[in-house]
């Protein structure tokens, strides 16, 4: 019920180019350009100005986007209020998250929801390589289980509500003959400054954890090789191609050639999961039930992680 051209302007703010905006919205670049021209004519101000081969949003466009963010948040609240009149929890819930989030939190939460609300439909996607905040913004997901990293939308971003789910320790995965393998009491990350690291996990968040943790420990990790799948990461480590930063909940196979060494220090590096929704959407009955189930599954996952 809100002018879709406002959504196009919001996506352009994030994507930076008309071509990328068109790809995100499944439109043609000419359609995006036409929508933005029509919107500028309707509001009576210039929204875009040339910036080399690209375009730049004008101050008026940024002001309009702030109002658009507020409008979309109010619409989410209105949708939640209207949905509450049904209260049969028969809607569709789409959840996106990295592989470890699916295994540890999302899959058990979805099972809980389907057992409690048989008429609900839950769709789960790993969406590897996708920006999960974009999936929320373009309404291709209702909940994103994210790992907050530098460069992600801030907690006070007007478009999203972000709720903490869990915090888990990080370990170093090394081959059995490594100098850290016998350190059952753990190591400090700074001791691994000269090691070769494998870029392990989803590059959109997990790899950034390594960079951020290394910077906090006073070094820039030297990396070689990369794998998203944790079994592939384990194989690279077992064959001596490097060591890896591994979350406690990551499904790394147990085998004699591999040793998980806990990280210690003050503070020891951790990985955090958060549930993110479009601002205002957290009150929608189906989404609210999804968030509740995710919190319960996260609590159970934390109990498993701390017991290891």
C-alpha positions as CSV (number, residue, x, y, z in Angstrom):
1,X,0.0,0.0,0.0
2,X,3.1,2.2,0.1
3,X,4.3,3.6,-3.3
4,X,6.7,0.9,-4.5
5,X,9.0,3.6,-6.0
6,X,10.0,4.5,-2.4
7,X,11.2,0.9,-2.0
8,X,13.2,1.3,-5.2
9,X,14.9,4.5,-3.8
10,X,15.7,2.7,-0.5
11,X,17.3,-0.2,-2.3
12,X,19.3,2.2,-4.5
13,X,20.7,3.8,-1.3
14,X,22.1,0.3,-0.3
15,X,23.1,-1.0,-3.7
16,X,24.7,2.2,-5.0
17,X,23.9,1.7,-8.7
18,X,20.8,1.5,-10.9
19,X,22.0,-1.9,-12.3
20,X,22.5,-3.5,-8.9
21,X,19.1,-2.1,-7.7
22,X,17.4,-3.6,-10.7
23,X,19.0,-6.9,-10.1
24,X,18.0,-6.9,-6.5
25,X,14.3,-6.0,-7.3
26,X,14.1,-8.2,-10.4
27,X,13.5,-5.2,-12.6
28,X,15.2,-3.8,-15.7
29,X,17.6,-0.9,-15.2
30,X,15.4,1.2,-17.5
31,X,12.4,0.5,-15.2
32,X,14.3,1.5,-12.1
33,X,15.4,4.8,-13.8
34,X,11.9,5.5,-15.0
35,X,10.4,4.9,-11.5
36,X,13.0,7.3,-9.9
37,X,12.3,9.9,-12.5
38,X,8.5,9.6,-11.9
39,X,9.0,9.8,-8.2
40,X,11.2,12.9,-8.5
41,X,8.5,14.6,-10.7
42,X,5.8,13.7,-8.1
43,X,7.6,15.0,-5.1
44,X,9.0,18.0,-7.0
45,X,12.6,17.7,-6.1
46,X,15.8,16.3,-7.6
47,X,16.6,12.9,-6.2
48,X,19.6,11.9,-8.2
49,X,22.7,13.7,-9.5
50,X,25.5,12.4,-11.8
51,X,28.6,11.1,-10.2
52,X,30.9,10.0,-13.0
53,X,29.3,6.9,-14.5
54,X,27.2,6.4,-11.4
55,X,24.5,8.4,-9.7
56,X,24.5,10.0,-6.2
57,X,21.5,10.5,-4.0
58,X,20.8,14.2,-3.3
59,X,20.2,15.5,0.3
60,X,16.5,15.7,-0.6
61,X,16.5,12.0,-1.6
62,X,18.2,11.1,1.8
63,X,15.5,13.1,3.6
64,X,12.8,11.2,1.6
65,X,14.4,7.9,2.5
66,X,14.2,8.7,6.2
67,X,10.5,9.3,5.9
68,X,10.2,6.1,3.7
69,X,11.9,4.0,6.4
70,X,9.4,5.3,9.0
71,X,6.5,4.6,6.6
72,X,7.6,1.0,6.0
73,X,8.1,0.4,9.8
74,X,4.6,1.7,10.5
75,X,3.2,-0.6,7.7
76,X,4.9,-3.6,9.4
77,X,3.2,-2.5,12.7
78,X,-0.2,-2.2,10.9
79,X,0.2,-5.6,9.3
80,X,1.1,-7.1,12.7
81,X,-2.0,-5.5,14.3
82,X,-4.3,-6.9,11.5
83,X,-2.7,-10.3,11.6
84,X,-3.4,-10.5,15.4
85,X,-7.1,-10.6,14.7
86,X,-6.7,-14.0,13.1
87,X,-4.5,-15.7,15.7
88,X,-4.5,-19.0,13.9
89,X,-0.8,-18.9,13.1
90,X,-1.5,-20.3,9.6
91,X,0.9,-17.9,7.8
92,X,4.2,-18.5,6.0
93,X,7.4,-17.8,7.8
94,X,10.7,-17.5,5.8
95,X,13.9,-17.7,7.8
96,X,17.4,-17.2,6.3
97,X,20.8,-17.9,8.0
98,X,24.2,-19.4,7.6
99,X,24.7,-23.1,7.7
100,X,25.7,-23.3,11.4
101,X,22.8,-21.1,12.3
102,X,20.5,-23.5,10.5
103,X,22.0,-26.6,12.1
104,X,22.1,-25.3,15.6
105,X,19.2,-22.9,15.9
106,X,16.9,-22.6,12.9
107,X,16.1,-26.2,12.1
108,X,15.2,-27.1,15.7
109,X,13.2,-23.9,16.1
110,X,11.2,-24.7,12.9
111,X,10.5,-28.2,14.2
112,X,9.1,-26.6,17.4
113,X,6.9,-24.2,15.4
114,X,5.5,-26.9,13.1
115,X,4.7,-29.2,16.1
116,X,2.9,-26.3,17.9
117,X,1.2,-24.8,14.8
118,X,0.5,-27.4,12.2
119,X,-1.0,-24.9,9.8
120,X,2.1,-22.8,9.7
121,X,4.5,-23.0,6.8
122,X,8.2,-22.5,7.5
123,X,10.7,-22.0,4.7
124,X,14.4,-22.1,5.5
125,X,17.2,-20.9,3.3
126,X,21.0,-20.8,3.7
127,X,21.2,-18.2,0.9
128,X,24.9,-18.5,0.6
129,X,26.5,-15.4,-0.9
130,X,23.3,-13.3,-0.4
131,X,23.2,-10.3,1.8
132,X,20.6,-11.4,4.4
133,X,19.7,-7.8,5.3
134,X,18.8,-7.2,1.6
135,X,16.6,-10.3,1.7
136,X,14.7,-8.7,4.6
137,X,14.5,-5.3,2.9
138,X,13.1,-6.8,-0.3
139,X,10.7,-9.0,1.6
140,X,12.3,-12.3,0.5
141,X,12.8,-13.3,4.1
142,X,10.9,-12.5,7.3
143,X,13.7,-13.4,9.8
144,X,17.4,-13.3,9.2
145,X,19.7,-15.0,11.7
146,X,22.8,-13.0,11.3
147,X,26.3,-12.7,12.7
148,X,26.8,-9.0,13.4
149,X,30.1,-8.0,11.8
150,X,31.8,-4.6,11.0
151,X,29.9,-3.0,8.1
152,X,26.5,-4.5,9.0
153,X,23.6,-2.2,9.6
154,X,23.8,-0.6,13.1
155,X,21.6,-1.7,16.0
156,X,19.7,1.6,15.6
157,X,19.1,1.3,11.8
158,X,15.6,2.6,11.1
159,X,14.9,-0.3,8.8
160,X,15.6,-3.3,11.1
161,X,15.0,-4.6,14.6
162,X,17.9,-6.8,15.8
163,X,17.5,-9.1,18.8
164,X,20.4,-11.1,20.4
165,X,20.1,-14.9,20.2
166,X,23.3,-16.5,21.5
167,X,27.0,-16.1,22.1
168,X,29.4,-19.0,21.6
169,X,33.2,-19.5,22.1
170,X,35.6,-19.8,19.2
171,X,38.2,-22.5,18.9
172,X,41.3,-23.0,16.8
173,X,41.2,-26.1,14.7
174,X,44.7,-27.5,14.2
175,X,46.2,-30.8,12.9
176,X,47.1,-33.4,15.6
177,X,50.9,-32.7,15.2
178,X,50.6,-28.9,15.6
179,X,52.4,-27.1,18.5
180,X,49.0,-26.1,19.9
181,X,47.5,-29.6,19.8
182,X,48.5,-30.5,23.4
183,X,47.4,-27.2,24.9
184,X,44.2,-28.5,26.5
185,X,44.0,-25.4,28.6
186,X,43.7,-23.2,25.5
187,X,45.8,-20.6,23.7
188,X,45.6,-16.9,23.3
189,X,44.9,-15.8,19.7
190,X,48.0,-13.5,19.7
191,X,50.1,-16.7,19.9
192,X,48.9,-17.6,16.4
193,X,50.0,-14.4,14.8
194,X,52.6,-16.1,12.6
195,X,50.3,-19.0,11.5
196,X,48.7,-19.5,8.1
197,X,45.0,-19.4,8.4
198,X,42.3,-20.9,6.2
199,X,39.4,-18.6,5.4
200,X,36.7,-20.8,6.9
201,X,32.9,-20.4,6.7
202,X,30.6,-17.9,5.0
203,X,32.7,-15.0,3.6
204,X,30.0,-12.5,4.4
205,X,30.4,-13.0,8.1
206,X,32.6,-15.8,9.3
207,X,35.7,-14.7,7.5
208,X,35.2,-11.2,8.9
209,X,35.3,-12.7,12.4
210,X,38.8,-13.9,11.8
211,X,39.9,-10.5,10.6
212,X,38.3,-8.7,13.5
213,X,39.6,-11.2,16.1
214,X,43.1,-10.9,14.6
215,X,43.0,-7.1,14.7
216,X,41.9,-7.2,18.4
217,X,44.8,-9.5,19.1
218,X,47.2,-7.2,17.3
219,X,47.9,-8.9,14.0
220,X,46.5,-9.3,10.5
221,X,45.9,-13.0,9.8
222,X,47.8,-14.4,6.8
223,X,45.3,-16.5,4.9
224,X,45.7,-19.3,2.3
225,X,42.8,-21.4,0.9
226,X,39.2,-21.0,1.6
227,X,36.2,-23.2,2.2
228,X,32.6,-22.6,3.3
229,X,31.7,-26.2,4.2
230,X,33.1,-27.2,7.6
231,X,34.0,-30.7,6.3
232,X,36.1,-29.1,3.6
233,X,37.7,-26.8,6.2
234,X,38.5,-29.8,8.4
235,X,40.1,-31.6,5.5
236,X,42.3,-28.7,4.7
237,X,43.4,-28.4,8.3
238,X,44.0,-32.2,8.7
239,X,46.3,-32.2,5.7
240,X,48.4,-29.3,7.0
241,X,47.3,-26.5,4.8
242,X,46.6,-24.1,7.6
243,X,44.7,-23.7,10.8
244,X,41.1,-22.3,11.2
245,X,39.0,-20.3,13.5
246,X,36.0,-22.5,14.3
247,X,32.9,-21.7,16.2
248,X,32.0,-24.1,19.0
249,X,28.8,-25.1,17.3
250,X,30.3,-25.6,13.9
251,X,29.7,-29.3,12.8
252,X,33.4,-30.2,12.4
253,X,33.9,-34.0,12.1
254,X,35.7,-35.7,15.0
255,X,38.8,-37.5,13.7
256,X,42.2,-38.3,15.1
257,X,44.0,-35.9,12.7
258,X,42.1,-32.9,14.1
259,X,42.3,-31.1,17.5
260,X,40.0,-28.3,18.7
261,X,41.9,-25.9,20.9
262,X,39.8,-23.4,22.9
263,X,40.8,-19.8,22.8
264,X,41.3,-17.9,26.1
265,X,42.2,-14.4,26.9
266,X,40.6,-11.2,28.2
267,X,38.2,-11.1,26.4
268,X,38.3,-14.4,24.5
269,X,36.9,-14.1,21.0
270,X,33.3,-15.1,20.6
271,X,30.7,-15.4,17.8
272,X,27.3,-13.9,18.2
273,X,24.0,-14.7,16.5
274,X,21.2,-12.2,16.3
275,X,17.7,-12.4,14.8
276,X,16.9,-9.5,12.5
277,X,13.5,-8.5,11.2
278,X,12.1,-5.5,9.4
279,X,11.4,-2.8,12.0
280,X,7.8,-3.2,13.2
281,X,7.5,-6.8,12.0
282,X,8.6,-8.3,15.3
283,X,5.0,-7.9,16.6
284,X,3.4,-9.9,13.7
285,X,2.0,-13.1,15.4
286,X,3.8,-15.5,13.0
287,X,7.1,-13.6,13.2
288,X,6.8,-13.2,17.0
289,X,6.3,-17.0,17.4
290,X,9.3,-17.6,15.1
291,X,11.5,-15.3,17.3
292,X,10.3,-17.1,20.4
293,X,11.2,-20.5,19.0
294,X,14.6,-19.2,17.9
295,X,15.3,-17.9,21.4
296,X,14.4,-21.3,22.9
297,X,16.5,-23.2,20.4
298,X,19.4,-20.7,20.9
299,X,19.3,-21.3,24.7
300,X,19.5,-25.1,24.1
301,X,22.4,-24.6,21.7
302,X,24.3,-22.5,24.2
303,X,23.9,-25.2,26.8
304,X,25.5,-27.7,24.3
305,X,28.3,-25.3,23.4
306,X,29.3,-24.6,27.0
307,X,29.2,-28.2,27.9
308,X,31.8,-29.2,25.3
